[in-house]
Amino acid sequence: MLKMNEIPSINKGIDKAGLKQIITENYVNFAPEYMSFLSEWITGTYRAFNDADKYTILSYLFRKNVTFYYENFIKVSYDEFYAVNHIEIDKINIVEIAKALGIPKETTRRKVSELERSGVIKKKGKHLIIDKSAFKIVEPINTMKNLTNVFYLIYKICNKKGIINQNIEKEAIINSMRSNLTYTWYHYYKFIFAWLFNWKKFFNSDTEKFIIWCIPMLHRANKMRVDVNNPNINISTWRAEIEKIETQGINTMSLSDITGIPRPTVTRKLKSLFSNKHLYMDKNKLIHPGDQGKYKDEMINIQNICLNEFSDFTSKIFNQIILRKIS
């Protein structure tokens, strides 16, 4: 049992509100990596089954398993979790999944049935079994690496501003996440499903349309990293500046190749994105982010909500590292 003077002081921890201020005031320093991580994740949801909804349903089932461990104070490492032959999940609730993921109830029911027929999930009495063969589909190898890159950039900002005084290496971040996967992935899923739900709701539950919209936005964000010289540009200025940046654009075929979505589907979804000014096509038939028109304020609000969730997630990861080093 720890003595009182061995317990880490809460004053040494990272405050979520303070961290959010750091994130919003220095957004340009990590925005490309942050958006790249999200873009890779969302495009990966489609490629797994050529159906993003199936992937997110499977991820939601993993979330239920992780939540059970988290709420019952069971610590499971990355290696332990992915060494098992299968995991069990309580009886599936179609309405719950549909509501959480923003997928119509009947669509959810059909996708779950398709996952069962393909053997990805199996029923065993009142429980569901997810076989080891399905683990590779959602194993977060790249997600862990991409998250570590984002967290490390934010750490360097915090360290420079004196918010975090401890020396933290990239390896310490990923090792911390891997050693307590239960804790990490509980908060990760809390963030990523809130992000997915809010954006899917904005795009009328059309995941493919959302994925297609993400790619030109990422291209512009990467250009922003090169062109902006002020390292302290905040998120409001970033939003204003990024609209002025001219990018080469991307054609329909490349959008299909990057996302894995068939070209006819991409072409069909683009028509709606053009009509709402979310994207536009230039005279060379290259696609760029639009000015968002009347939707701009709503989109900014969603981004703020998602950054708030991400700040919470980031603070949990940093505190896990910092307070452990102190103790």
Secondary structure, 3 states (H helix, E strand, C coil): CCCHHHCCCHHHCCCHHHHHHHHHHCHHHCHHHHHHHHHHHHHHHHHCCCCHHHHHHHHHHHHHHHHHHHHCCCCCCHHHHCCCCEEEECCCCHHHHHHHHCCCHHHHHHHHHHHHHCCCEEEECCEEEEEHHHHHHHCCHHHHHHHHHHHHHHHHHHHHCCCCCCCCCHHHHHHHHHHCHHHHHHHHHHHHHHHHHHHHHHCCCCHHHHHHHHHHHHHHHHHHHHHCCCCCCCHHHHHHHHCCCCCCCECHHHHHHHHCCCHHHHHHHHHHHHHCCCEEECCCCCEEECCCHHHHHHHHHHHHHHHHHHHHHHHHHHHHHHHHHHC
